[in-house]
Amino acid sequence: MFGKKLSVGLDIGSTLLKVAVVEGLPKKPTIVKYGMEYVAPHAIVDGEVMDRDAVIDLIKNLWDKLGINETDVVSAVSGRDVIVKKIRMAKMKESEAEEQVKWEAEQYIPYGIEDVILDFEILNPDLGDDTMEVLLVGAKKDAVESRLLLLREAGLNPIVFEIPIFAIQNVYEFNYQLDPNTLIGLIHIGAQFTSISYVQGHINHFTRDIPVAGNTLIQALQRELGINRERALGIISGKNIEDVDQYSFQNAMQSFQDDLAVGIERVLPYLPEGFEKLDKIVLSGGGALIQGLPEFLNQRFGIPVETLDPLKNFTIGEDAYEDDLQKVAPIVALPLGLTLRGEG
C-alpha cells in the first residue's frame, strides 16, 4: 500500500479473533485496517485450538473481508504452555548468559528443557553479591509449532510470537510517558485468563495469569439470569440491559468483581522490593469495558484505576474500522501491541 511497510498483529483469542494493520511505524503510525470476529464456543480452550478448521476459516474470512494482502504477521502464544519467571543468577555478560540460562531454567520449567523454547531479558545487571536479575520466558515447543502450522495453513507467515502481556506493555510504553519511580499494575482481562504485570519504567518485575476473566462474568450472568452465552455477551456490551432482572444482574456483577479482586490480592505479595503498593492500575482487554469495573477496583484498592488508551499515538485511517475504534480501544490494545513487534 503506497510502498509503505505494513505491520500486522493477529490475536487469536478464545472469544474474539482480532487483527490490526499499521503502517508508518515507529514515527508516524497509522492504523489502516482493524477487524474482529467472534470465535465459535469451545473452538479455543485455555489457549489451545480445538477446532482448527473453524479457526483457519475465520482467519481467511477476516483477511478477505478487510482486503488484507499482507501475509507476514506477529501473533501471540499464551495459556498454560507459557511460563514467565523472574530469577536470580550469577552476574555475567548477556552473551555468556544464554547457555547458563538453560541450566537455570531446569529448576523453574516443569517440562523437559529440550521441549521448551527459552528467551530471557536481564532486568538488573547488578543486584550485588555478584548476581543479576533475569526475566525468564519459556514456551512449550509443541504449542508454538501447533500455532505456527495453523497460521501457515491459513496462508500466513508468522514472523514473531509474543506473550500477550508483553504486547500490552509494548503498547503502553508506546503511548504513555514512563516514570521510573512509578509502579504500574497492567491488568489485561481476556476471555479465559487475566494477565497481571508489575511494570516500573521499562522493567517488567512480575507477570502472572489468573483464571478469573471475561468468561467468569459470562458464566455468572448465564447462571443468575438463565440466559445463553450470546445473550450474556450482548449484556456485557450494553445491549438491552434494561430488559434483565436488575437484582440478578447485580449479583452476577458483584460475584465477578469480587473474584477478580481476590485474584489480584493474591499476587500483591509479589510486589518488587521497595514498593508497598501499586501506584496505579491500568486495565485493558474486553474486560476493561465492563461497566463500573474501574470504579470498583479504585474503591477496593484505594489507588487510581484507568483504562488503557492504545490509540493515543496512532492516527486512525479513514477506512480503518466500520465503527468508532475508540469504543473498543481496550480490545484493540493487544493486536496493536503485536504490530509494534513487527515494525521495521
matplotlib code that plots the C-alpha trace (Angstrom):
import matplotlib.pyplot as plt

x = [0.0, 1.7, 5.0, 4.9, 5.9, 2.9, 2.9, 0.1, -0.8, -3.2, -4.6, -6.4, -8.5, -10.9, -13.8, -12.6, -10.2, -8.7, -6.3, -4.7, -2.7, -0.5, 1.8, 4.4, 5.9, 7.6, 7.5, 4.1, 1.9, -1.4, -4.0, -5.1, -7.3, -8.8, -11.3, -12.6, -14.9, -16.4, -14.8, -17.2, -17.7, -15.1, -13.1, -10.3, -9.9, -7.1, -5.2, -5.3, -7.1, -9.7, -11.3, -8.5, -10.7, -13.1, -10.3, -8.5, -11.7, -12.3, -8.8, -9.2, -12.6, -11.4, -8.5, -10.9, -13.4, -10.8, -8.9, -5.6, -2.9, 0.0, 0.8, 3.6, 2.1, 3.0, 0.8, 0.8, 1.1, -0.4, -2.1, -0.6, 2.1, 3.9, 5.9, 7.3, 9.6, 12.0, 15.2, 18.5, 21.7, 25.4, 26.5, 27.8, 27.6, 24.5, 26.4, 27.6, 24.2, 22.4, 23.9, 23.7, 20.0, 19.3, 20.8, 19.0, 15.7, 15.6, 14.8, 11.7, 10.3, 8.0, 8.8, 11.9, 14.2, 14.5, 10.7, 10.8, 11.7, 13.5, 14.1, 15.4, 16.0, 18.4, 16.4, 19.1, 22.7, 24.0, 21.9, 25.0, 26.7, 27.9, 24.4, 21.9, 18.2, 16.8, 13.3, 13.0, 10.3, 9.6, 7.0, 6.4, 7.7, 4.7, 2.3, 4.4, 4.7, 1.0, 0.2, 2.8, 1.3, -2.2, -1.2, 0.6, -2.5, -4.4, -1.9, 0.1, 3.7, 4.2, 7.5, 7.3, 5.3, 4.8, 3.5, 0.2, 1.0, 4.4, 2.4, 0.3, 3.4, 4.8, 1.6, 1.5, 5.1, 4.5, 1.6, 2.4, 5.1, 7.1, 8.2, 11.0, 9.8, 6.2, 4.9, 2.1, -0.2, -1.0, -4.2, -5.3, -8.7, -9.2, -11.9, -10.2, -7.4, -6.5, -2.8, -1.2, 2.1, 4.1, 5.9, 8.4, 9.6, 10.6, 11.2, 8.6, 9.1, 6.4, 3.8, 1.1, -2.1, -5.2, -8.3, -10.8, -11.7, -14.5, -15.8, -16.2, -18.7, -20.4, -21.0, -22.2, -24.7, -25.9, -26.3, -28.1, -30.3, -30.9, -29.7, -27.5, -23.9, -24.9, -27.4, -24.8, -22.2, -24.8, -25.5, -21.8, -21.6, -24.5, -27.3, -30.8, -29.6, -32.8, -34.7, -33.0, -33.7, -31.5, -31.1, -29.8, -27.6, -26.0, -25.5, -23.6, -21.5, -20.7, -19.6, -17.3, -15.8, -15.1, -13.5, -11.3, -10.3, -9.4, -7.2, -5.4, -5.0, -3.3, -0.4, 0.1, 2.7, 4.9, 5.4, 9.0, 11.3, 10.9, 7.2, 4.4, 1.6, 0.9, 0.8, -1.8, -3.8, -4.2, -6.9, -7.0, -8.8, -12.5, -13.0, -11.9, -15.2, -17.3, -19.4, -18.3, -15.2, -12.6, -14.6, -15.0, -11.2, -10.4, -12.6, -11.3, -7.6, -7.6, -5.4, -6.1, -7.5, -7.7, -8.5, -5.6, -6.0, -3.7, -4.7, -3.1, -0.1, -1.7, -3.5, -6.7, -7.1, -10.3, -11.5, -9.7, -12.8, -16.6, -17.4, -15.8, -12.5, -12.3, -15.3, -13.4, -9.9, -9.1, -9.7, -7.5, -4.6, -3.3, -3.2, -1.8, 0.9, 1.7, 2.2, 4.9, 7.0, 6.7, 7.9, 10.8]
y = [0.0, 3.1, 1.3, 1.7, -1.0, -2.7, -4.5, -6.9, -8.1, -11.1, -12.0, -15.4, -15.2, -17.8, -15.4, -12.9, -13.1, -9.6, -8.2, -4.7, -3.5, -0.5, 1.5, 4.1, 2.6, 3.8, 7.5, 8.1, 5.1, 4.9, 2.1, 1.3, -1.7, -3.3, -6.1, -8.7, -11.7, -13.9, -17.3, -20.3, -21.5, -24.2, -23.7, -22.4, -23.6, -22.4, -21.0, -24.4, -24.6, -27.4, -26.8, -26.0, -25.8, -23.3, -21.0, -21.3, -20.4, -17.5, -16.1, -16.5, -14.8, -11.9, -11.3, -11.4, -9.2, -6.5, -6.9, -7.6, -8.7, -8.8, -12.4, -11.7, -11.5, -11.1, -13.3, -14.5, -17.6, -17.9, -20.1, -22.9, -23.6, -20.4, -19.6, -16.2, -16.2, -13.7, -15.4, -14.5, -15.9, -15.2, -12.0, -12.3, -10.8, -11.3, -13.4, -15.7, -15.9, -17.6, -21.0, -20.6, -19.7, -23.1, -24.7, -22.3, -22.8, -26.5, -25.5, -23.5, -25.1, -28.0, -29.7, -31.2, -28.3, -29.9, -29.4, -25.7, -22.6, -20.2, -16.5, -14.1, -10.5, -9.1, -6.8, -5.7, -6.5, -5.9, -6.9, -7.0, -10.2, -10.7, -11.6, -10.3, -10.4, -12.1, -12.4, -16.0, -16.8, -20.4, -21.7, -25.4, -26.2, -28.2, -25.3, -22.8, -25.3, -26.0, -22.3, -21.9, -24.7, -23.3, -19.8, -21.3, -23.4, -20.1, -18.8, -16.6, -16.3, -15.8, -13.8, -13.3, -14.9, -12.6, -13.2, -11.2, -9.2, -8.1, -6.9, -4.9, -3.5, -2.5, -0.6, 1.1, 2.2, 3.5, 5.7, 6.9, 8.8, 6.4, 7.3, 5.0, 5.8, 4.6, 1.0, 0.3, -2.7, -3.7, -5.9, -7.4, -9.0, -11.5, -14.2, -17.1, -15.5, -12.2, -11.3, -9.1, -7.4, -5.1, -2.6, 0.1, 2.2, -0.3, -3.1, -5.9, -7.1, -9.8, -11.5, -13.9, -15.2, -15.8, -17.8, -15.1, -13.3, -12.4, -16.0, -15.8, -13.0, -14.6, -17.8, -15.8, -14.0, -17.3, -18.8, -15.8, -14.8, -18.2, -17.0, -18.3, -17.2, -15.0, -13.1, -12.7, -11.3, -8.8, -7.7, -7.2, -5.0, -2.9, -4.3, -4.4, -4.3, -2.7, -5.9, -8.1, -8.6, -6.0, -7.8, -11.0, -8.8, -7.0, -10.4, -11.7, -8.5, -8.5, -12.1, -11.4, -8.2, -9.9, -12.9, -10.6, -8.5, -11.6, -12.8, -9.5, -9.5, -12.9, -11.6, -8.4, -10.1, -10.3, -6.5, -5.7, -4.7, -1.1, -0.9, -1.4, -0.9, -0.2, 3.5, 2.9, 0.1, 0.2, -2.0, -3.5, -6.3, -6.8, -6.9, -3.3, -2.4, -3.9, -1.2, 0.0, -2.1, 0.7, 2.4, -0.9, -1.6, 2.0, 1.7, -1.8, -1.0, 2.8, 3.7, 5.3, 2.9, 3.9, 2.1, 1.9, 4.0, 2.3, 4.8, 7.9, 8.0, 6.3, 8.0, 6.2, 5.8, 6.9, 3.4, 1.6, 0.3, 0.1, 1.7, 4.1, 2.4, 4.4, 2.5, -0.8, 0.7, -1.7, -4.6, -3.2, -2.9, -6.5, -6.6, -3.1, -4.2, -7.1, -4.8, -3.0, -6.2, -6.3, -2.8, -2.2]
z = [0.0, -1.3, -0.9, 2.9, 5.2, 7.0, 10.3, 11.0, 14.5, 14.9, 18.3, 18.3, 21.5, 22.7, 22.2, 19.6, 16.7, 16.2, 13.5, 13.2, 10.2, 10.8, 8.5, 9.3, 12.4, 14.5, 13.8, 12.1, 12.8, 11.1, 11.7, 8.2, 8.9, 12.0, 12.3, 14.7, 14.6, 17.3, 17.7, 18.0, 21.6, 22.6, 19.3, 21.5, 25.1, 27.5, 24.5, 22.7, 19.3, 19.5, 16.1, 13.7, 10.6, 12.1, 13.2, 9.9, 8.0, 10.4, 9.7, 5.9, 6.0, 8.1, 5.6, 2.7, 4.4, 5.2, 1.9, 3.7, 1.2, 3.8, 5.0, 7.4, 10.9, 14.5, 16.8, 20.4, 22.4, 25.9, 28.4, 30.5, 27.9, 28.7, 31.8, 32.9, 35.9, 37.4, 38.6, 40.2, 38.8, 38.8, 37.2, 33.6, 30.1, 28.1, 25.5, 28.3, 29.9, 27.1, 27.8, 31.6, 31.4, 30.0, 33.1, 35.5, 33.7, 34.6, 38.2, 37.2, 34.0, 34.7, 31.4, 29.8, 28.8, 25.4, 24.9, 25.6, 23.6, 26.0, 26.0, 28.6, 29.5, 32.0, 34.2, 36.6, 35.7, 39.3, 42.3, 44.5, 45.8, 42.2, 41.0, 38.5, 37.9, 34.8, 33.4, 32.1, 29.5, 28.3, 25.9, 25.0, 21.6, 20.6, 21.4, 19.4, 16.5, 16.5, 16.3, 13.6, 11.5, 12.0, 10.7, 7.8, 6.9, 6.9, 4.3, 6.7, 7.6, 11.3, 11.9, 15.7, 18.5, 21.6, 25.1, 25.3, 28.4, 26.9, 23.9, 26.3, 27.9, 24.5, 23.6, 27.0, 26.6, 23.1, 24.2, 27.7, 29.5, 31.6, 35.2, 36.5, 40.1, 39.5, 39.7, 37.3, 37.5, 33.9, 34.1, 30.8, 31.2, 28.3, 28.0, 29.8, 31.7, 33.3, 33.0, 35.6, 35.3, 37.6, 35.4, 36.5, 33.6, 31.0, 33.6, 34.0, 37.5, 37.7, 35.4, 36.4, 34.8, 36.9, 35.8, 36.5, 33.3, 30.9, 30.8, 34.6, 34.2, 31.2, 33.2, 36.2, 34.0, 32.5, 35.9, 37.6, 34.6, 33.0, 29.6, 26.8, 26.1, 23.2, 25.3, 28.1, 25.6, 24.5, 28.1, 28.7, 25.6, 26.9, 24.8, 26.3, 29.9, 31.0, 30.0, 32.5, 36.2, 37.9, 41.2, 39.4, 37.1, 40.1, 41.8, 38.8, 38.5, 42.2, 42.1, 39.2, 40.6, 44.0, 42.3, 40.2, 43.2, 45.2, 42.3, 42.2, 46.0, 45.9, 43.7, 45.7, 47.9, 44.8, 44.6, 43.9, 46.7, 47.7, 46.9, 49.4, 46.9, 43.2, 42.2, 39.5, 37.8, 34.0, 32.5, 29.0, 27.1, 26.7, 30.4, 30.7, 29.0, 31.8, 33.3, 36.7, 36.9, 37.1, 39.9, 41.8, 41.7, 42.7, 45.8, 46.6, 46.4, 47.0, 44.1, 40.7, 38.1, 34.4, 31.1, 28.7, 25.5, 23.0, 20.2, 21.8, 19.5, 16.5, 13.6, 12.7, 8.9, 7.3, 6.4, 9.2, 11.0, 10.3, 13.7, 16.2, 17.1, 20.3, 21.6, 21.5, 22.3, 25.2, 22.9, 20.2, 22.6, 22.2, 18.3, 18.3, 20.7, 18.4, 15.4, 17.4, 17.3, 13.5, 12.9, 10.6]

ax = plt.figure().add_subplot(projection="3d")
ax.plot(x, y, z, "-o")
ax.set_aspect("equal")
plt.show()
